Amino acid sequence: MSLELVNTLASLATFLVIAATGVAALVQLRHLRSSNQITALNELIGVQHSAEYKAARHFVHSELPDRLEESTFRHELVAFMNKERVRAETEVQISHIMAVGDFYENMGLLTKRCFIDRDSVLDLWAYMVRVEWARLEPAIRRFRVAGGDSLYENFEYLVVLAHRWKATHPNGAFPAGLPRLELKEDRWAEADCEHASALSTP
């Protein structure tokens, strides 16, 4: 075997080792990224199921609409961002607003920076992102009077994505071509209609 052939085979073997190492590294990075995304998604889900978040969301949905009707409360939203003194009750309620807003702000940042997969986030949260923004938008508008438009911009980014997702997935994201399950007949349909009719009767 000639020296030239030996050198060629050695170079080829070296190339194959380097190529295999590169492929293994890419596979490892892909698994690591998937693992990190799963961890991030689990963290978000964990926050969403925490007692603190549930209490904050309850306020946003059950009490905030009425509070926003009060001019004093609306004024205090701006005052708080200007680091002015507000009532203790209002401060607690603002902390609830910010808990929900911060949750989606963090989600938006993770999505924007590709730490978590955008489609996975939208598949899970596109509806709730739009719902929560609609609830919080009057407060966010007043926060921005003092804090500027960068406040909750990642939440806003997520809302834009969620609206686009809804436009391209009007009936959800069930895989095309896969047959849907046929739901069983509703045995309470007639009773529910009678109940609804009774409720609407003055």
C-alpha atoms as a printed R data frame, in Angstrom:
    type eleno elety resid chain resno       x      y      z
1   ATOM     1    CA   MET     A     1   0.000  0.000  0.000
2   ATOM     2    CA   SER     A     2   1.492  3.298 -1.044
3   ATOM     3    CA   LEU     A     3   2.158  6.123  1.422
4   ATOM     4    CA   GLU     A     4  -0.174  8.391 -0.579
5   ATOM     5    CA   LEU     A     5  -3.043  5.915 -0.190
6   ATOM     6    CA   VAL     A     6  -2.376  5.573  3.545
7   ATOM     7    CA   ASN     A     7  -2.469  9.359  3.938
8   ATOM     8    CA   THR     A     8  -5.704  9.556  1.945
9   ATOM     9    CA   LEU     A     9  -7.351  6.847  4.076
10  ATOM    10    CA   ALA     A    10  -6.147  8.516  7.259
11  ATOM    11    CA   SER     A    11  -7.572 11.861  6.124
12  ATOM    12    CA   LEU     A    12 -10.863 10.187  5.231
13  ATOM    13    CA   ALA     A    13 -11.032  8.477  8.630
14  ATOM    14    CA   THR     A    14 -10.308 11.778 10.377
15  ATOM    15    CA   PHE     A    15 -13.048 13.474  8.359
16  ATOM    16    CA   LEU     A    16 -15.536 10.723  9.239
17  ATOM    17    CA   VAL     A    17 -14.688 11.003 12.959
18  ATOM    18    CA   ILE     A    18 -15.112 14.791 12.853
19  ATOM    19    CA   ALA     A    19 -18.377 14.488 10.911
20  ATOM    20    CA   ALA     A    20 -19.754 11.896 13.346
21  ATOM    21    CA   THR     A    21 -18.746 14.073 16.292
22  ATOM    22    CA   GLY     A    22 -20.509 17.047 14.682
23  ATOM    23    CA   VAL     A    23 -23.685 15.079 14.077
24  ATOM    24    CA   ALA     A    24 -23.642 13.759 17.642
25  ATOM    25    CA   ALA     A    25 -23.187 17.304 18.954
26  ATOM    26    CA   LEU     A    26 -26.120 18.571 16.877
27  ATOM    27    CA   VAL     A    27 -28.335 15.740 18.110
28  ATOM    28    CA   GLN     A    28 -27.288 16.472 21.691
29  ATOM    29    CA   LEU     A    29 -28.001 20.189 21.259
30  ATOM    30    CA   ARG     A    30 -31.402 19.409 19.785
31  ATOM    31    CA   HIS     A    31 -32.259 17.165 22.739
32  ATOM    32    CA   LEU     A    32 -30.976 19.822 25.148
33  ATOM    33    CA   ARG     A    33 -33.066 22.518 23.486
34  ATOM    34    CA   SER     A    34 -36.161 20.298 23.589
35  ATOM    35    CA   SER     A    35 -35.504 19.577 27.260
36  ATOM    36    CA   ASN     A    36 -35.120 23.296 27.997
37  ATOM    37    CA   GLN     A    37 -38.360 24.088 26.163
38  ATOM    38    CA   ILE     A    38 -40.237 21.429 28.108
39  ATOM    39    CA   THR     A    39 -38.840 22.847 31.344
40  ATOM    40    CA   ALA     A    40 -39.863 26.400 30.368
41  ATOM    41    CA   LEU     A    41 -43.372 25.301 29.372
42  ATOM    42    CA   ASN     A    42 -43.765 23.367 32.622
43  ATOM    43    CA   GLU     A    43 -42.640 26.437 34.579
44  ATOM    44    CA   LEU     A    44 -45.282 28.571 32.852
45  ATOM    45    CA   ILE     A    45 -47.972 25.977 33.483
46  ATOM    46    CA   GLY     A    46 -46.855 25.753 37.101
47  ATOM    47    CA   VAL     A    47 -47.187 29.501 37.589
48  ATOM    48    CA   GLN     A    48 -50.618 29.445 35.969
49  ATOM    49    CA   HIS     A    49 -51.794 26.830 38.484
50  ATOM    50    CA   SER     A    50 -50.331 28.563 41.540
51  ATOM    51    CA   ALA     A    51 -52.645 29.988 44.201
52  ATOM    52    CA   GLU     A    52 -51.154 33.470 43.753
53  ATOM    53    CA   TYR     A    53 -51.809 33.544 40.016
54  ATOM    54    CA   LYS     A    54 -55.318 32.154 40.409
55  ATOM    55    CA   ALA     A    55 -56.126 34.889 42.948
56  ATOM    56    CA   ALA     A    56 -54.728 37.550 40.616
57  ATOM    57    CA   ARG     A    57 -56.681 36.238 37.641
58  ATOM    58    CA   HIS     A    58 -59.857 36.054 39.729
59  ATOM    59    CA   PHE     A    59 -59.503 39.760 40.536
60  ATOM    60    CA   VAL     A    60 -58.841 40.651 36.896
61  ATOM    61    CA   HIS     A    61 -61.967 38.835 35.729
62  ATOM    62    CA   SER     A    62 -64.408 39.404 38.567
63  ATOM    63    CA   GLU     A    63 -63.510 42.781 40.094
64  ATOM    64    CA   LEU     A    64 -61.322 44.798 37.726
65  ATOM    65    CA   PRO     A    65 -64.136 45.757 35.305
66  ATOM    66    CA   ASP     A    66 -66.063 47.402 38.149
67  ATOM    67    CA   ARG     A    67 -62.960 49.074 39.594
68  ATOM    68    CA   LEU     A    68 -62.160 50.596 36.202
69  ATOM    69    CA   GLU     A    69 -65.499 52.405 36.358
70  ATOM    70    CA   GLU     A    70 -64.119 54.427 39.312
71  ATOM    71    CA   SER     A    71 -62.251 57.575 38.326
72  ATOM    72    CA   THR     A    72 -60.161 57.454 41.528
73  ATOM    73    CA   PHE     A    73 -58.942 53.949 40.709
74  ATOM    74    CA   ARG     A    74 -58.096 54.919 37.119
75  ATOM    75    CA   HIS     A    75 -56.131 57.909 38.409
76  ATOM    76    CA   GLU     A    76 -54.271 55.696 40.872
77  ATOM    77    CA   LEU     A    77 -53.131 53.353 38.094
78  ATOM    78    CA   VAL     A    78 -51.156 56.249 36.599
79  ATOM    79    CA   ALA     A    79 -50.087 57.561 40.006
80  ATOM    80    CA   PHE     A    80 -48.694 54.170 41.023
81  ATOM    81    CA   MET     A    81 -46.458 54.043 37.931
82  ATOM    82    CA   ASN     A    82 -45.275 57.572 38.794
83  ATOM    83    CA   LYS     A    83 -44.284 56.235 42.243
84  ATOM    84    CA   GLU     A    84 -46.925 58.341 43.960
85  ATOM    85    CA   ARG     A    85 -48.787 57.152 47.041
86  ATOM    86    CA   VAL     A    86 -51.995 55.203 46.411
87  ATOM    87    CA   ARG     A    87 -54.445 53.503 48.740
88  ATOM    88    CA   ALA     A    88 -53.263 50.200 50.239
89  ATOM    89    CA   GLU     A    89 -56.267 48.422 48.706
90  ATOM    90    CA   THR     A    90 -55.398 49.765 45.261
91  ATOM    91    CA   GLU     A    91 -51.767 48.720 45.648
92  ATOM    92    CA   VAL     A    92 -52.837 45.122 46.313
93  ATOM    93    CA   GLN     A    93 -55.167 45.197 43.321
94  ATOM    94    CA   ILE     A    94 -52.450 46.618 41.076
95  ATOM    95    CA   SER     A    95 -50.209 43.751 42.185
96  ATOM    96    CA   HIS     A    96 -52.901 41.376 40.890
97  ATOM    97    CA   ILE     A    97 -53.019 43.202 37.564
98  ATOM    98    CA   MET     A    98 -49.251 43.050 37.269
99  ATOM    99    CA   ALA     A    99 -49.110 39.354 38.217
100 ATOM   100    CA   VAL     A   100 -51.252 38.457 35.204
101 ATOM   101    CA   GLY     A   101 -49.537 40.988 32.946
102 ATOM   102    CA   ASP     A   102 -46.069 39.835 34.013
103 ATOM   103    CA   PHE     A   103 -46.981 36.210 33.334
104 ATOM   104    CA   TYR     A   104 -47.757 36.968 29.684
105 ATOM   105    CA   GLU     A   105 -44.882 39.446 29.432
106 ATOM   106    CA   ASN     A   106 -42.453 36.685 30.415
107 ATOM   107    CA   MET     A   107 -44.135 34.244 28.056
108 ATOM   108    CA   GLY     A   108 -43.839 36.788 25.233
109 ATOM   109    CA   LEU     A   109 -40.135 37.324 25.925
110 ATOM   110    CA   LEU     A   110 -39.409 33.581 25.973
111 ATOM   111    CA   THR     A   111 -41.305 33.222 22.709
112 ATOM   112    CA   LYS     A   112 -39.678 36.218 21.020
113 ATOM   113    CA   ARG     A   113 -36.186 35.034 21.947
114 ATOM   114    CA   CYS     A   114 -36.993 31.484 20.756
115 ATOM   115    CA   PHE     A   115 -36.452 29.889 24.171
116 ATOM   116    CA   ILE     A   116 -39.807 28.191 23.649
117 ATOM   117    CA   ASP     A   117 -41.499 27.149 20.438
118 ATOM   118    CA   ARG     A   118 -43.922 29.783 19.158
119 ATOM   119    CA   ASP     A   119 -46.447 27.309 17.748
120 ATOM   120    CA   SER     A   120 -46.544 25.369 21.016
121 ATOM   121    CA   VAL     A   121 -47.202 28.563 22.977
122 ATOM   122    CA   LEU     A   122 -49.954 29.682 20.621
123 ATOM   123    CA   ASP     A   123 -51.521 26.234 20.471
124 ATOM   124    CA   LEU     A   124 -51.785 26.292 24.262
125 ATOM   125    CA   TRP     A   125 -52.461 29.949 25.023
126 ATOM   126    CA   ALA     A   126 -53.602 31.876 21.914
127 ATOM   127    CA   TYR     A   127 -57.162 32.193 23.228
128 ATOM   128    CA   MET     A   128 -56.199 33.161 26.778
129 ATOM   129    CA   VAL     A   129 -53.587 35.674 25.565
130 ATOM   130    CA   ARG     A   130 -56.319 37.582 23.723
131 ATOM   131    CA   VAL     A   131 -58.789 37.308 26.608
132 ATOM   132    CA   GLU     A   132 -56.337 38.552 29.235
133 ATOM   133    CA   TRP     A   133 -55.123 41.431 27.051
134 ATOM   134    CA   ALA     A   134 -58.717 42.566 26.540
135 ATOM   135    CA   ARG     A   135 -59.229 42.575 30.315
136 ATOM   136    CA   LEU     A   136 -55.957 44.328 31.111
137 ATOM   137    CA   GLU     A   137 -55.704 46.755 28.185
138 ATOM   138    CA   PRO     A   138 -57.404 49.698 30.011
139 ATOM   139    CA   ALA     A   139 -54.933 49.319 32.897
140 ATOM   140    CA   ILE     A   140 -51.940 48.820 30.595
141 ATOM   141    CA   ARG     A   141 -52.897 51.985 28.704
142 ATOM   142    CA   ARG     A   142 -52.742 53.942 31.959
143 ATOM   143    CA   PHE     A   143 -49.496 52.279 33.038
144 ATOM   144    CA   ARG     A   144 -47.991 53.397 29.729
145 ATOM   145    CA   VAL     A   145 -48.919 57.024 30.397
146 ATOM   146    CA   ALA     A   146 -46.127 56.962 32.969
147 ATOM   147    CA   GLY     A   147 -43.964 54.052 31.815
148 ATOM   148    CA   GLY     A   148 -44.036 54.439 28.039
149 ATOM   149    CA   ASP     A   149 -44.964 52.018 25.263
150 ATOM   150    CA   SER     A   150 -42.199 49.559 26.141
151 ATOM   151    CA   LEU     A   151 -44.224 48.496 29.171
152 ATOM   152    CA   TYR     A   152 -45.690 45.051 28.487
153 ATOM   153    CA   GLU     A   153 -44.429 45.150 24.906
154 ATOM   154    CA   ASN     A   154 -43.687 41.409 24.953
155 ATOM   155    CA   PHE     A   155 -47.242 40.753 26.091
156 ATOM   156    CA   GLU     A   156 -48.409 42.948 23.212
157 ATOM   157    CA   TYR     A   157 -46.137 41.009 20.823
158 ATOM   158    CA   LEU     A   158 -47.775 37.778 21.991
159 ATOM   159    CA   VAL     A   159 -51.250 39.246 21.426
160 ATOM   160    CA   VAL     A   160 -50.351 40.146 17.818
161 ATOM   161    CA   LEU     A   161 -49.159 36.567 17.273
162 ATOM   162    CA   ALA     A   162 -52.324 35.217 18.916
163 ATOM   163    CA   HIS     A   163 -54.569 37.237 16.586
164 ATOM   164    CA   ARG     A   164 -52.636 35.937 13.577
165 ATOM   165    CA   TRP     A   165 -52.861 32.405 14.932
166 ATOM   166    CA   LYS     A   166 -56.633 32.735 15.320
167 ATOM   167    CA   ALA     A   167 -56.926 34.067 11.746
168 ATOM   168    CA   THR     A   168 -55.011 31.095 10.335
169 ATOM   169    CA   HIS     A   169 -56.586 28.524 12.696
170 ATOM   170    CA   PRO     A   170 -60.226 29.647 12.958
171 ATOM   171    CA   ASN     A   171 -61.386 26.166 13.983
172 ATOM   172    CA   GLY     A   172 -58.439 25.255 16.172
173 ATOM   173    CA   ALA     A   173 -55.275 23.352 15.348
174 ATOM   174    CA   PHE     A   174 -56.609 19.818 14.996
175 ATOM   175    CA   PRO     A   175 -54.455 18.042 12.364
176 ATOM   176    CA   ALA     A   176 -55.965 18.230  8.881
177 ATOM   177    CA   GLY     A   177 -57.016 14.894  7.424
178 ATOM   178    CA   LEU     A   178 -57.389 13.216 10.798
179 ATOM   179    CA   PRO     A   179 -61.012 12.225 11.472
180 ATOM   180    CA   ARG     A   180 -62.692 13.863 14.457
181 ATOM   181    CA   LEU     A   181 -64.496 11.822 17.082
182 ATOM   182    CA   GLU     A   182 -68.264 11.765 16.819
183 ATOM   183    CA   LEU     A   183 -69.650 13.129 20.073
184 ATOM   184    CA   LYS     A   184 -72.364 11.102 21.765
185 ATOM   185    CA   GLU     A   185 -75.901 12.406 21.722
186 ATOM   186    CA   ASP     A   186 -76.517 14.876 24.547
187 ATOM   187    CA   ARG     A   187 -79.133 13.254 26.766
188 ATOM   188    CA   TRP     A   188 -79.644 16.520 28.662
189 ATOM   189    CA   ALA     A   189 -80.248 18.694 25.556
190 ATOM   190    CA   GLU     A   190 -84.006 18.918 26.004
191 ATOM   191    CA   ALA     A   191 -83.772 19.604 29.739
192 ATOM   192    CA   ASP     A   192 -81.155 22.289 29.125
193 ATOM   193    CA   CYS     A   193 -83.388 23.997 26.555
194 ATOM   194    CA   GLU     A   194 -86.292 23.998 29.018
195 ATOM   195    CA   HIS     A   195 -84.045 25.419 31.737
196 ATOM   196    CA   ALA     A   196 -82.741 28.183 29.456
197 ATOM   197    CA   SER     A   197 -86.295 29.008 28.405
198 ATOM   198    CA   ALA     A   198 -87.386 29.240 32.047
199 ATOM   199    CA   LEU     A   199 -84.487 31.585 32.843
200 ATOM   200    CA   SER     A   200 -85.386 33.913 29.974
201 ATOM   201    CA   THR     A   201 -89.047 34.102 30.950
202 ATOM   202    CA   PRO     A   202 -89.754 37.244 33.040
